[in-house]
């Protein structure tokens, strides 16, 4: 995570000394403060999607005001040379530029459908296509990114060979002008066997479509890809990694990854984590080392995402997350082995803001 964050962001983190007293008397006051800044979304992960797998792969591309990049994106998909069949959903999410006109170029292609809706955001666009899944596997492609040559063949051939639920490849970081500034790759093998931690974004991987039979992206939240960590990961899917670079990720200065850390909406990192943990608790999947580690990692990630905001916001987020963590894990509930995760656990158990800041920064 650390290397990717360095590549996608700029500037120093706030590492000032922790205040001797917090600005809020309790978590309830802190939560009210955060709600005023960023109201909690009512989006849900519950779905009842229809799956009719006429194709090997269903590729989903959300499109909102992407006239500059959409042709490059779609062409990279349709030019894939593979023995596998694929179907592409291009979802026009209420675009107001020339995106709809450019999408019309592809209407005659039998492999393509164009769906049009009022703006619902990235999650809503993906969800529209997920309502009717037409492939054995799903691949999400963002409209300012591209598939690399051979991506579909490399991902699906390994999925068929290993019967994996998810097959993920490496990605190349590029600028909007096509200049490469970094690569992230994997050693071949299952995530469990190799000990590698795959990145949790939606794109760059093929996913068995049955995983999304009753799952969708929670609309209204930022950081909606968190569902991969909380809604899929704990259920131990067979996750296979390949060394091939299959995806070009475009660094977008207007995207959430770069702009969110200065926006109050970044508080969604707390809300979505709390919502998804509650869902895991309902399914009785909370009390395991994997989930405890997952939660600690995302608490540290939340600190990072909020670290450019006002100190008061950070204090409020700490109190809300501390209360959430304490609801699931007592001080003596120590399943994690990593000393850095243990330090964060101890900070949360002690309700010590200064220790929390140090431990969270050490993890990111």
Secondary structure, DSSP 8 states (H G I E B T S, - for coil): -HHHHHHH--S--------SS-S-SSHHHHHHHHHHHS-------B---EEEEEEEEEEEEEESS-TTTHHHHHHHHHT---SS-EEEEEEEES--SSHHHHHGGGTT-TTEEEEEES--HHHHHHHHHHTEEEEEEEEE--TT-EE-TTHHHHHHHHHHHHT-SEEEEEEEEE-TTS-EEEEE---SEEHHHH-------SBSEEEEGGGGTTB---TT-S-GGGHIIIIIGGG---EEEEEEEEEEEE--TTSHHHHGGGSGGGGHHHHHHHHHHHHHHHTT--SSHHHHHHHHHHHHHHHHHHTTS-HHHHHHHHHHHHHHHHHH--TT------HHHHHHHHHHHHT-HHHHHHHHHHH-
